[in-house]
Structure formats: C-alpha cells, structure tokens
Amino acid sequence: MSEHGHHEVKSPVGWMDRPAKVKRLFMLFYAICAALFLSEFVLMGTENLHPHPLEERMGFFVYPVYGFISFWFLVLLARPMRTLLIRSEDYYEGGGAYDPSSDPGHVSTHSPGSEEGMGHPGIGDPGSEVTDAR
Amino acid sequence: MLGSAPPFVLFFLGAIVVALTKGTLRKSVLLSVPLLGLVNLFMTAGADVGAPSAIGESVTHVYLTLELLGYELQLYRADKLSLLFGYLFHIAAFLGFIYALHLGDGIPDGSVASEVGEEDVVGNNSAGIQHVSAMLYAGSALGAVFAGDFITLFVFWELLAITSAFLVWARNSDQSYATGFRYLIIHVVSGVLLLSGAMMLAHQTGSIEFGHVAGELHGDENGGLASAGLPALLLLIAFGIKAGFPLAHNWITDAYPASTPTGTVFLSAFTTKVAVYALARSFGGLDELIWIGTAMTFFPIFFAVLENDLRRVLGYSMVNQIGFMVAGIGIGSALAMNGAVAHAFADVIFKGLLFMSMGAVMTMTGRTKGTDLGGLYKTMPLTATLCIIGAAAISAFPLFSAFVTKSMIMVAAIEEHHYIVWLFMLFASAGVLEHAGIKIPFFAFFAHDSGIRTKEPPKNMLTAMSLGAVLCVLIGVFPGALYSLLPFEMDYHPYDTRHVLTQLQLLCFGALGFITLMKTGVYPDEKRAVHIDAEVLYRKIGPLVVTSMGELVGRVDNTVRTKVMDLLGSVLAGLSRIHGQVGLLARSWPSGNMVFWVSLSLAVYLLFYLFF
C-alpha cells in the first residue's frame, strides 16, 4: 500500500480502533432499535392519518420485521446470483470464469466469530448506520 | 433580454468563453453562468406560470419560436414542470462547476492517486475538455426540458449524448474510449427512435407538440397495440433507453464508473433526469410504467450488493431511484406525479453528493473499489461525514430529502390501490439503505483499514459537497419550499408520528439485519470480479456471435474453395489424361482423332436409323 509517511504519523489510530468506543456505539444503536420496537405500542393507540388498508391487514410490527427480513432476503438471494454471474475482472476484455486464487486483493470484510470491535478494528462496525439513525 | 432568453443560450455562449479563457477568469465564468441563468429563470417564473396541460389548468408561456418546414419550433416553453427541472439543472451545474473548479491546477497536494499506475486518474490533463463539454452538456439538458416540440427536443437529445460522451472520454484510458463509444451509440439510437416516433406522430396528428402522448400508445380503447400506437411506442422506447429501463440500463453502470471523478458528477445529474422529465411530460398515467418502474427499483439492488466498484454501485442505485420516479409517473395521480419529479429533484442533489464523495476518494487515492478502500475516516473525516449525509438522504431518513419526496410516491401507490407495487417499493427502500446508505460509506471510510493515508480533497470539492449536504437537509427539514415549486395541486404532509416512526423502524431494523449478516459471515465479501448483466448481450455474446459467424463463414468458404479447386484439378487432370500430349484422344491428333469421331457419329446415326 502506498503511504505518505508524514500523514501516517498524524493519524495512526482512529476512534474505531478503540474497542470500548465501538462497543458503546453498538449499544446505543441496539437501544435505539429496542425503543423503536416498543414505539409500535404507541402507534397502536394513535389514529392513522393516512388510512392504510394493507398495514391493517398485515398486523403490527410490520415495518421492523419487514426491514430486517428484507436485508436477509436480499443477501440470501444475491449469494446464489453471484455464483451464477461472477466472472473475472477482465471478462469483457477477453477474460473468462472467476478464479478465486487469482484475486490478490480479496480481503475478508468480516470475520466470523469475532466479537464486536474486539481484535478487528472496524469490522462489522455500524458506525455509518448509527450516525444515520440520529 | 433576461427573462425571455432561452436558458441554453447562456450556457452555449458560456462554453465559448470558457474555451477561450484560462485560470481565474474561466473559473468566474464557470460559476457565474449558472447563477445568471437562475436569475433569468426567476424572471421567467415572475410571469404567471401554471401546470402542464396534462392535468389541471394550463398556463404555458412560449417565448421563442422558429419556423421550419411549415412546423413551428418552440425553443423556450415554460410551465411549472419545465421550470422545476430548470431550477434543478442550474443548481446541479453550479454545484458541479464548484466541484470541478480545481481541474487544470495540477494534481491535488497530498494525493496518492498518481501512485496507482493510471497516468491521469483525475482527468487533470483534460480540464479544458471537461469544463467546456460540461457547460454544453448542462445547456443541452436545459434546452431539452424547455423544448416545446419534438424536433427541438430531438436536437437537444442528441446534443446531450455528444457533449456528455466527451466527459467519459476525458478519463483518457483505453477503457473509457471503448465505454464512451458504447455510450454514444446507445444514445444516438435513442435519438433516432425519438425522431422516427416524432415524425410518424406528426404525420398522423399533424402536430409536433411535445406533450401528452400516453393515450396514443394504446391506439384503440381496449388497449391493444394497434398500429396507431407505434409512434408513441417508439417515443417510449427512446425515453426509456435514456431513463435506464430494464435491459437498457447498463449504459449507466458502464459509463459512470468509467468517467473522471468530476465528469461522473455531471453525468449523473442530467441525462437520466431529462428522460424522467420527458416521461412525465408525455406518458403520465401510463399503466405499463408502474411495473417497469417497480422492476427498476427491484433488480439493481441485488447487483449493488455484489458489485465491488463503489461508483458502479451508485450507478445501480441510480437505476433503482429512477425506478421510483418511473413508477410514480405510471401511477399518474397528482400526488404521484409531484412525488416523481420532486424525487428527481432530491435525487440529483443527494446522488450528486454521493458521486462527489466517491470522486473525492478517487481523486485522492486513485481507487474506487471496495476491496482497495477502507479506514479513510481517519484521514478524510469531512468527506466521510458529507458522504454519510448523502447516504442518509438517499435512504430516506426523517429530516433528509428522500423522506419527503419518495414517500409521496409510496403514499400515492397505496391511495391508488397498487398494494403489490407498494410492497416491492418498501423492499427496494430497504435495499437502498443497504447499498447506498450503508455499503458506500462503510466500505470506503470504515470497514478494514486499507492502510491508505491521504488528505481531504481540495477545498472546492469540499465546498460543493457541503452545499449539496446542506440542500439535502434543507429539503428534508423544510419541504414546503420544494412542494411550492411542484407542478400539480396537492395536500400532503410528510411529517406525522406514524410516518416518522415506521420509517425509522424499517431503516434501523434493516441496519440491524446488516449487522447480523456481517456477524454471521453471511454477507458476501467484496471480490475483484465483474458480475454479468444484460450488457453481456452486446459486450460479449454479440461480438462472440459475430466473430464465430465470421469464422464459420470463413471455414465454409475455405472448404468449398478447396473442394471446388480439387474438383477442378481432377477434371483438368482427367482432361489432360485424355487430351494431353500422350492422352487417348491426342495421341494421333488430328487425323486419328478425326477418324474416331467420324466413325462414332456414323455409329450413332446407324443406331438412330435402325430404332426410330
């Protein structure tokens, strides 16, 4: 990797390299999720300003469940799609099938079994989502 | 003059001045043209301008006409619909030019892009071409939305294609040359279809007015595609190609990642939005668009999960967002139409912001792939923050722009009883959060630390991104201003407890889904690979068929030639055996030969005599 020495010295460690901080962010996010889940009980009592026959037919907790399941459905369908559609990077320039052994830059973006923020700075970190949610 | 000058004129004149100037003078021209244009538009809007004739009362102003072959060309027609896009394109051009201001000043200080290997990754050597073609491109987009007839529209439609192709070529790489030509061919085809449709329509109806033609599509009442519908169908396909309809969407994912960091920002603003405008103008309420749009929201999100090049992810995201607009146009109610064009407005700004942030990363690091990036929040915290604001805006978090625009389309879908469509759109909304809301900022700025140490991009880039971010928030917090510009009357309030809470539930639990997918290792790794899409038809299979057909023809030709030559050879050999110097018929030639033929003919004569 190309690095500029004088910049490297300036910022060797980011806040995501501190597991305690990352863990605190996770906790905050889980708390927000829990609060949003409970807010469904508040919604039950309010009048729906935009009468929504579909929502009424589907029952309560539609949105949290739908959001969660959507992500899993999306990824579980994308994975078999990948095995079908993946080709080498130079496919359109005459290349052929994808060969995992010739993928030097392939870096695992997650590591199964790692605890949140522990040992793997930034891995599985929801920094962006938490910021979004606020 | 101001107030009645067609908006494109200013930009075309500006382009000439930009081409002739350098340095500070050019920079001031780049920035003042869109601002001056905006003043011009406000003066136009000062006149009482109403909704387009499709729905509601029509107050349309035509400022400049031209006579051509007996047809009246309207070069500048303004109503609320065209003015909305007019404002939008001026804002987009202004932000884009701020973002591209540093071009020609040399490679930004602290950039590690030059170490990547590609010589001119930021397109610094093509600064002049980029500035001039971007100015012409923005002018063409304005010309198209203010065109009052199909012929004027066609001219600007083709100018859009030609001027923007230079933004792809400005990258100066082999890949961008090839991509630029593919891009140009696809858009010229779209223009040819547009002209054919317009000419047939003019032949049938005697009018070339750029107006509502959806009714023409079905010909008769029962909706069959009678021959009467052909011109409208051609127009629909022409618009559809530019809007990125399914199967015609790959020019977006092909060209946007191939252009320069600055070029892509312009590309993402104009072409597809002109197409959305054209669809809204001509095909509002066309049922087929609901399903085409829904398909567009749906399938790209799967590709976006798998794609490694983050600018191509944004390309798929573009198709997904246009899908919402197309579906809204198909639904066709006042709320849906307003939602579609309002979402186009918001999209240009937040998608521009996201492309700008990825362009900033590319300018400074030379990389845009998920496998190469990560951990940049340490050295580019401002860019990261601005990118997250764009991500929040596209994901439709409350207080951000898409929350107040996309929801209009969703509510309209429910109101018009398109429940299945609504469910698909809700799923697609979660998909937007996945690829644009989380994946883009996460893989670029967080995730694993790539070890790249760089700096924030040049100040002008940060300024453009900051202005974009401010607009994303302003539209989200004060939607009234944007709503007042929308073409149709409506009564809609985005902020109520239920809408805010349910949207937050959808998004936060989607994000929770992302965390669980990461922690269980189910989320697919980024891979250095391509995932084939419809473009495989013209980039791989088409050429393969042509080449193998050529080979087959060559082989057949070769075989036939050899066989015929062999045959000829053996005939000649046979003849020479009989007629050659020592051949049967040549040995005693001419007298012996003569005797032989005479006796043969006598024998034949004898036979005839005996039997007939």
Chai-1 contact restraints between the chains, C-beta under 6 A:
chainA,res_idxA,chainB,res_idxB,connection_type,confidence,min_distance_angstrom,max_distance_angstrom,comment,restraint_id
A,M1,B,G451,contact,1.0,0.0,6.0,A-B,restraint_1
A,S2,B,V112,contact,1.0,0.0,6.0,A-B,restraint_2
A,S2,B,E115,contact,1.0,0.0,6.0,A-B,restraint_3
A,E3,B,R453,contact,1.0,0.0,6.0,A-B,restraint_4
A,H4,B,R453,contact,1.0,0.0,6.0,A-B,restraint_5
A,H7,B,R453,contact,1.0,0.0,6.0,A-B,restraint_6
A,E8,B,R453,contact,1.0,0.0,6.0,A-B,restraint_7
A,S11,B,K378,contact,1.0,0.0,6.0,A-B,restraint_8
A,S11,B,T379,contact,1.0,0.0,6.0,A-B,restraint_9
A,G14,B,K378,contact,1.0,0.0,6.0,A-B,restraint_10
A,C33,B,C508,contact,1.0,0.0,6.0,A-B,restraint_11
A,C33,B,L512,contact,1.0,0.0,6.0,A-B,restraint_12
A,L36,B,L504,contact,1.0,0.0,6.0,A-B,restraint_13
A,L36,B,Q505,contact,1.0,0.0,6.0,A-B,restraint_14
A,L36,B,C508,contact,1.0,0.0,6.0,A-B,restraint_15
A,S39,B,L501,contact,1.0,0.0,6.0,A-B,restraint_16
A,L43,B,R498,contact,1.0,0.0,6.0,A-B,restraint_17
A,L49,B,D496,contact,1.0,0.0,6.0,A-B,restraint_18
A,H50,B,V411,contact,1.0,0.0,6.0,A-B,restraint_19
A,H52,B,I414,contact,1.0,0.0,6.0,A-B,restraint_20
A,L54,B,Y419,contact,1.0,0.0,6.0,A-B,restraint_21
A,Y63,B,T502,contact,1.0,0.0,6.0,A-B,restraint_22
A,Y63,B,Q505,contact,1.0,0.0,6.0,A-B,restraint_23
A,Y63,B,L506,contact,1.0,0.0,6.0,A-B,restraint_24
A,P64,B,Q505,contact,1.0,0.0,6.0,A-B,restraint_25
A,P64,B,F509,contact,1.0,0.0,6.0,A-B,restraint_26
A,G67,B,A430,contact,1.0,0.0,6.0,A-B,restraint_27
A,G67,B,L506,contact,1.0,0.0,6.0,A-B,restraint_28
A,G67,B,F509,contact,1.0,0.0,6.0,A-B,restraint_29
A,G67,B,G510,contact,1.0,0.0,6.0,A-B,restraint_30
A,F68,B,F509,contact,1.0,0.0,6.0,A-B,restraint_31
A,F68,B,G513,contact,1.0,0.0,6.0,A-B,restraint_32
A,S70,B,F427,contact,1.0,0.0,6.0,A-B,restraint_33
A,S70,B,A430,contact,1.0,0.0,6.0,A-B,restraint_34
A,F71,B,G510,contact,1.0,0.0,6.0,A-B,restraint_35
A,F71,B,G513,contact,1.0,0.0,6.0,A-B,restraint_36
A,F71,B,F514,contact,1.0,0.0,6.0,A-B,restraint_37
A,W72,B,G513,contact,1.0,0.0,6.0,A-B,restraint_38
A,L74,B,G431,contact,1.0,0.0,6.0,A-B,restraint_39
A,V75,B,L517,contact,1.0,0.0,6.0,A-B,restraint_40
A,V75,B,Y523,contact,1.0,0.0,6.0,A-B,restraint_41
A,A78,B,F302,contact,1.0,0.0,6.0,A-B,restraint_42
A,A78,B,V305,contact,1.0,0.0,6.0,A-B,restraint_43
A,A78,B,L306,contact,1.0,0.0,6.0,A-B,restraint_44
A,R79,B,P524,contact,1.0,0.0,6.0,A-B,restraint_45
A,M81,B,F302,contact,1.0,0.0,6.0,A-B,restraint_46
A,R82,B,L306,contact,1.0,0.0,6.0,A-B,restraint_47
A,L85,B,H531,contact,1.0,0.0,6.0,A-B,restraint_48
A,L85,B,I532,contact,1.0,0.0,6.0,A-B,restraint_49
A,I86,B,A529,contact,1.0,0.0,6.0,A-B,restraint_50
A,I86,B,H531,contact,1.0,0.0,6.0,A-B,restraint_51
A,R87,B,V530,contact,1.0,0.0,6.0,A-B,restraint_52
A,R87,B,I532,contact,1.0,0.0,6.0,A-B,restraint_53
A,E89,B,R528,contact,1.0,0.0,6.0,A-B,restraint_54
A,E89,B,A529,contact,1.0,0.0,6.0,A-B,restraint_55
A,E89,B,V530,contact,1.0,0.0,6.0,A-B,restraint_56
A,Y91,B,V530,contact,1.0,0.0,6.0,A-B,restraint_57
A,Y92,B,R539,contact,1.0,0.0,6.0,A-B,restraint_58
A,Y98,B,A529,contact,1.0,0.0,6.0,A-B,restraint_59
A,D103,B,R528,contact,1.0,0.0,6.0,A-B,restraint_60
A,G105,B,T371,contact,1.0,0.0,6.0,A-B,restraint_61
A,G105,B,R528,contact,1.0,0.0,6.0,A-B,restraint_62
A,H106,B,K527,contact,1.0,0.0,6.0,A-B,restraint_63
A,V107,B,H448,contact,1.0,0.0,6.0,A-B,restraint_64
A,S108,B,D525,contact,1.0,0.0,6.0,A-B,restraint_65
A,T109,B,A447,contact,1.0,0.0,6.0,A-B,restraint_66
A,T109,B,D525,contact,1.0,0.0,6.0,A-B,restraint_67
A,T109,B,E526,contact,1.0,0.0,6.0,A-B,restraint_68
A,H110,B,M518,contact,1.0,0.0,6.0,A-B,restraint_69
A,H110,B,G521,contact,1.0,0.0,6.0,A-B,restraint_70
A,P112,B,G521,contact,1.0,0.0,6.0,A-B,restraint_71
A,G122,B,F446,contact,1.0,0.0,6.0,A-B,restraint_72
A,G122,B,A447,contact,1.0,0.0,6.0,A-B,restraint_73
A,G124,B,M518,contact,1.0,0.0,6.0,A-B,restraint_74
A,G124,B,K519,contact,1.0,0.0,6.0,A-B,restraint_75
A,D125,B,F446,contact,1.0,0.0,6.0,A-B,restraint_76
A,P126,B,I515,contact,1.0,0.0,6.0,A-B,restraint_77
A,G127,B,F446,contact,1.0,0.0,6.0,A-B,restraint_78
A,S128,B,I388,contact,1.0,0.0,6.0,A-B,restraint_79
A,S128,B,I438,contact,1.0,0.0,6.0,A-B,restraint_80
A,S128,B,P441,contact,1.0,0.0,6.0,A-B,restraint_81
A,S128,B,F442,contact,1.0,0.0,6.0,A-B,restraint_82
A,E129,B,I438,contact,1.0,0.0,6.0,A-B,restraint_83
A,E129,B,A511,contact,1.0,0.0,6.0,A-B,restraint_84
A,T131,B,I388,contact,1.0,0.0,6.0,A-B,restraint_85
A,D132,B,A392,contact,1.0,0.0,6.0,A-B,restraint_86
A,D132,B,F397,contact,1.0,0.0,6.0,A-B,restraint_87
A,A133,B,C508,contact,1.0,0.0,6.0,A-B,restraint_88
